[in-house]
Amino acid sequence: KTATETVGILGLDVKDFKTFMYEEKFLLDNFASQLALGVVRERMEAALTQAKLFEESNKIYNTLMDSISHELKTPLSVIHGSATALKEEAILNNKDTVSKLTDEILKGSRRMQNLVQNLLDINRIETNKMELKKEPVLISELITRVVNELELALKERDVKIDIQEDIPPISLDFVLMEQAIRNIVDNAAIHTHEDSEIKISAKRFQDTVDITIEDNGPGLPKENPEKVFEKFFRAKTNITGGTGLGLTISKSIIELHKGRIIASNKESGGAIFKIILPINV
């Protein structure tokens, strides 16, 4: 018993019936009291843990919903505004304006598509349902595909590509690794101004291939650049948007390939992401 309730029954197995002495009964009562206190303490710890989990779950849910609502509002507003403008006859007769508005619609739809893909991927990662479909992949083809997919996002950026010629094909899941690199390059495009330089390079070492993405934007958190890989992390800048999942997914995909990714700041300003992939895996 405790002061407020009975938490259980203590049974004592004895071979022969016996009458307990006062000291023996007192000792058994102490055992029972200590066990009761232990049960109550464990119940309280379990309730506290459950409360913390519930609070953390609510926090993640609210963060995710906040991120998604912000991330959806912007492209939806752009798509709606551009589509509405395209209905005006004066604008339809202006080819340059039509081209710009259609580009904005494409950017908005791609942004929403990336959002949905990221949400699906983070769920697959956390439920261990992401499986690799490996095939021999040329790094040059992979990077070319990424740049082509991000043509609109990189339109106003000075993109420089430097790929070593003798890099052998690597066994990768082309689709997933393309997404991992695309998230990083897209992140660089989002956090840099027009005419900024983004450099993508690849170099072979003895047992690895290093892919480096550099930009000259505001850089990463000085105290801990690796913080950008945390789920839902969003930099405190004037740039809005993003769910804080893209780089988390990139890191998970790279680690599924037995690789590593390192985030750091350039001395001259800007961010560096180095992807290190094993050649023989």
MARZA-750272 format. One record per residue: residue in one letter; z negated, y, x negated of N, C-alpha, C in turn. Coordinates in steps of 0.05 Angstrom, whole numbers, plus 5000, padded with zeros to 4 digits. Each point is the difference from the previous one (the first is absolute). Example, Ala and Ser with C-alpha at 12.3 -4.5 7.8 and 13.67 -1.06 7.14 Angstrom:
# MARZA-750272
A484448864736500050245018500050244982 S501450215007499950244984498650225015 
***
This chain:
# MARZA-750272
K500049764983500050245017500050254982 T501250215012499750274987498450175020 A499850254993498550185018501450045026 T502649955002501550065024501249765014 E500449784985501549785012499349744985 T500949785013499949744987502849944991 V500349944974502749964989500749714996 G498049825003500749724997497649825002 I500449744996497849805002499949864973 L497749974989499649864975499049725006 G501449804993499149725004499149884974 L497749865001498949884976500049695004 D501349864981500349715003497749874984 V498349865014497849864987500149715007 K499249824981500249725005498049905021 D497650104997497949915019498850255013 F499249975025498850225014497450084984 K499750274998497650094987499150265012 T497550064999499050265009499850184976 F501350235002500150184977497350154996 M499250024976497750164993500750305005 Y498050175001500550285004501750124978 E499449924974501650114977502949915002 E500449755009502749895002501650155022 K498650045022501350155022500750284992 F498150134986500450274990502450014981 L500249804983502349984981502649975015 L500149835020502449965016500750255015 D498150145011500550265014501350204980 N499050004976501250184980502949934994 F500549734997502849914996501750105023 A499149965024501550075024500550315001 S498050154993500350295000502050094980 Q499849884975501950084979502949935008 L500349765012502749925009501050195022 A498350075018500750195022501050264988 L498450114981500850254987502749974986 G500449774987502649964987502349995019 V499649875023502149995021500650285010 V497950165006500450275010501550174979 R499249974975501350164979503049934998 E500649755001502849914999501650115024 R498749995024501350105024500650304997 M498050154989500350294997502250064979 E500149854978502150044980502849935012 A500149795016502549935012500950225020 A498150105015500750225019500950254986 L498750064977500750234984502849974988 T500549764990502749944989502150035021 Q499549895024501950025022500550285008 A497850175000500350285007501750154980 K499649934974501550134979503049925002 L500449745005502849915004501450135023 F498550035022501050135023500750294994 E498150144986500550284993502450034981 E500249814980502350014982502649945014 S499949815019502449935015500950245017 N498150145012500650245016501250214983 K498950034976501050214981502949944992 I500549744994502849924992501950045024 Y499049925024501750035024500750295005 N497950184998500550285005501850134979 T499649914975501750104978502949925004 L500349745007502749905005501450145023 M498550035022501250135024500650304994 D498350134985500550284992502550024983 S500249814980502350004982502649955016 I499949805017502449935015500950235019 S498050125013500750215019501350244985 H498850074977501250224984502749924990 E500249754990502549914988502349975021 L499349945025502049985021500850275011 K498150185002500650265012502250154985 T499850004974501950164984502949915003 P500549744995502849915003501050025029 L498249945019500950025028500750295007 S498450194990500650285005502750084988 V500449914975502550064986502449885015 I499749745007502249875015500650135026 H497950075015500350135026501350274997 G499050164981501150274996502949994991 S500649824981502849984990501949905022 A499149805015501749895021500550215022 T497950165006500350215020502050224991 A499750074974501950204989502949915000 L500449744996502749894999501450015028 K498550055021501250025026501250285005 E499350194982501150275004502850024989 E501850115015502850014993500550164974 A498450224997500450174976499449854975 I498049835001499249844977502049784995 L501049875021501949784997502650094986 N500650265002502450104987499550084971 N497649974991499350074972499549734985 K501949924984499849744987497649984981 D499550214985497750004981497449965014 T499650145023497549985015499849735012 V502149895011500049735011499249804979 S501150034976499449824978497050014992 K498950244999497250034994498249885021 L500750055025498449905022500049695001 T502449884996500249715000498449884976 D500050144977498449924978497149995007 E499150215014497250015008499349785020 I501849935017499549785019499849734984 L501849974981499949764984497449984983 K499250234989497550004985497649935018 G500050125024497849945019499949715008 S502349895006500149725009499249814977 R500950074975499349844977496950014995 R498950235004497150044997498549825019 M500950005025498749835020500449714994 Q502349934991500649724992498149914978 N499650174980498349944978497149975009 L499250175019497349985011499549725013 V501949925017499749745014500049774979 Q501850024980500149804979497449984985 N498950234993497450004985497849885016 L499950065026497949895017500249695002 L502549915003500549715001499349864974 D500750144977499549884974497049994993 I498550215007497150004994498749785015 N500949955025498949785016500649734987 R502549964991500849754987498449964974 I499650214985498549984975497149925005 E498750135020497249955004499549735014 T502149885012499749745013501349784982 N500750084976501149814980502649865011 K501650155015502449895012502650104986 M499650154978502350104985500949794979 E502349895004501149794982502450114985 L500149924975502250094983502449825002 K502450125002502549854999501450084975 K499449874978501050094974502949924995 E501350164984502749954991500450174975 P502049924983500550164976501050285008 V498750214990500750275007500450174975 L502250155001500550204978498550265007 I498550094980498450245005501850245006 S502350014987501950225005500950015029 E500549765012500849995028497750085018 L497649924993497750065016499550305001 I500150134978499550294999502350155013 T502449914996502350135014499749995030 R499149775010499649965029497950195010 V497850034985497850185008501150295002 V501450094980501050274999502050055023 N501749805005501950035023498650015027 E497949845003498549995025498550275005 L499350134978498550265002501950244995 E502549965005502050214995499250275013 L499249995025499350255014497550134989 A498049834994497450104990500350124972 L501949894985500450094972502350204997 K501150085023502350174999499750264984 E497650125002499550254986498449964974 R499949754990498549944976501949934977 D499250064976501549934976499149724991 V501549805008499249724994501449914975 K498449914980501149904975499249714998 I502049834994499649714997500649914972 D498249854988500349904972499249715000 I501949825000499549725001501149864975 Q498349864986500949864976502149795008 E502049974984502349835008499549704999 D498349914981499849714996497649875015 I499250135022497849885015501149765016 P498849764996501049765014499250015030 P501449845016499149985028497149895002 I498550115019497249915004499849875027 S498349805001499549865026498250175018 L501250135020498550185018500849955029 D498350095018500850035028501450285002 F502650005002501550254998499150205022 V499849905024499350185023497250134996 L498049834993497350104997499850194976 M501249924977499850174977501550265003 E502249995015501450255006498250195016 Q498549885019498250165017497850124983 A498949844981497850094983500950244983 I502349984988501050224983500850245018 R501249945023500950225018497650165009 N497849875006497650155009499150204978 I500149914975499250174978501950234996 V502649955000502050214997499950195023 D499749905024499950175024497550184999 N497849894990497550154996500550234981 A501549954978500750214981501750215013 A501949925017501750205014498350175019 I498249885014498350155019498350214986 H498949934976498150174987501250184978 T502650035000501350184982501750205015 H500550234987501750205013502949954994 E501850155014502849984996500750064971 D502049864990500950034972498149884980 S497949875009498149864982501349764988 E499149924976501249774986498349755006 I501449795007498849745004501549814981 K498549884982501349824980499149715005 I502049825002499549725004501249854976 S498349864985500949864976499049715000 A501549834985499249724998500549914971 K498149874989500249914972498949724997 R501349844983499149734996498249994975 F497849855003498349934978500149704996 Q498349884983500249724994499949825025 D497950045015499549825024500150155026 T500550264999499950165025502350195002 V500350105024501850235005498350225012 D500250244988498450235011501950195015 I499350055024501550205016498250245004 T500950234992498450245001501350215019 I498350115017500950225018498350244994 E501350224992498650244992501050245017 D498250185005500850255014498550234988 N500750245008498650244990498750155022 G498849855019498550115022497250074993 P498250015020497250094995498349794986 G501049754997498549804986498149845018 L498449834988498149835014497250104996 P498049895016497250084996499249974971 K499150224988499350004971497749814994 E498049995017497749834994500649705002 N502049935016500749725004502849975012 P502150004983502749985010500549755017 E498649784993500449755014499150015030 K498650225007499150035028502350015019 V502350074991502450025018500749735012 F499149784988500649735010498149915022 E497950165005498149935021501350045027 K499349825019501150015027499150265014 F501950135012499650255015499550244983 F500349974973499650244983502350195003 R499450265005502050205002499250244983 A501850104983499350224983499450255016 K498150164989499350255014501950224990 T502450015012502050204994501050135025 N501850194997501150145023502149835014 I500749784987502149835012498849815020 T501050015024499049835022501549745002 G498849815015501449755005499049774982 G500849765006499249774985497549875012 T500049734999497749855011498249924977 G500850034975498349914978500249704997 L502249885008500449714997502249924981 G501950184995502349944984499449894972 L498350154985499449924973498149755000 T498449975020498349775003501849755002 I502050025017501949785004501649944974 S500850214987501549974974498449844980 K497450074997498349864981499649715008 S499749945026499649735009502549834994 I502450125006502549854995500449944970 I499450204984500349964971498149794989 E497550005010498049804992500849725010 L501349995023501049745010502049884981 H501450174985502049924980498749954973 K497350004999498549974975500450234981 G500650235012500450244984497750195002 R500350244987497950205002501350275004 I498550195011501050275003497750194990 I500850194984498050194989500850285008 A498150155010500550285008498650194980 S501450214992498850194981501350275004 N498950204986501150275001501550074974 K502150155003501550104976498550244989 E500050024973498750234988501450265008 S502649995004501650245008499850065030 G498649825015499850035029501849805014 G498949885021501549805015498749734998 A501149815015498949735001501949804986 I498749794990501549774988499049745013 F501949845010499349745010501649804982 K498549824988501249804982499649725013 I502249875005500049735011500649814978 I498249804995500449814979500449725013 L502549904996500749745013500549794978 P498849765004500549784980502949905003 I501249934978502849915001500149715008 N498349834990500149715005497849925019 V500550055026498149915021501649875022 
***
